[in-house]
Amino acid sequence: MKKIDLINIIGMLIGILVNIVIFTDWLWMLFSNLVPVLIIGICGIILSILELFESRNTMNRRVACIVLIVNLLPMAYFTFLYFALG
């Protein structure tokens, strides 16, 4: 049985945290400003890209692709809103 790397799990948790903060108001007391959330999201994207290139296991590459999508969606959404609304 192949196991998933810890970097993928950390990246997934970062992606879930960024999704929760950007799309809901559950953690507004911790993150009243979105700049730290964007920095955390960029770190998650960097972790998943590094794992995508460093991993030799097919399962870890697939999980890294999923983590990259989970981290990229809220960042692309926020960037689109930022430039669309001005």
N, C-alpha and C positions, 0 to 999 in steps of 0.2 A: 504494500500500500504506500503510495506516495504521499508525502506530507506537504502542507502549505507552509511557506516561509513566514516568519514573524513579521517581516517587512510588509508583506501583503495584508496581513491582518491589521497592522497599525495603519496602513494606507486606507483600508476599508473603514476603519473606525474614524479616521480623519474625514473621509468623504461623507459618512453618515452625519457626523457633527456639523460639517459645513452645510449639508442639505437641510438639517433641522434648523440651524440658525438663520439661513437665508429664506427658506420657504415658510417657516412658522415663527411664532413669537414665544415659544416655550422657554428659551434661554435668554430673554432680553435683559435680565438682570446681570448676567455675566458678560454679555457682549452688547453693550449699548451702541457701540460704534462698529461699523463693518470692516474697518481696516485690519484689525487682528484676524478676523475671519478670512479675509482675502489672503493674508500672509499664510495662514494655516492651510488654506486650499492650495496655494502655490506649492507649499511644502509637500502636500499629498500628491500633487501632480508630479513633482520631481522624484519622489520616492517610487511611484509606480513606473515612471519611465526608466529609472535606474534598474528596477527589478525586471522590467521587460527586457532590457539589454543584457543584464548580468545572469539571468536564469538560464539553465540548460535543460530544465525539466519542462515538458510541454504543459503539464497541469499548472505549474506556477506561472507560465507565460499567459495562459488563458485567464487565470485569476488576476494577473497584473493588468490585462486588457480590460477586464470588468471593473477593476479598481480605478483605472484611468478614466473610464467612462463615468463612473460614479463621481469622481472628483472634477471632471471637466464640465459636466452638465450645469451645476450651479454657477461655476465661474463664467461660462459662456453666457448664461442667462443674465447674470449681473452685468457683464461687459456690454451685452446688447442693450439692456435697459439704460445703462450709464450713457452710451453714445446716442441712443434713440431719443431719450428725454432731455439730454443736454445737461 
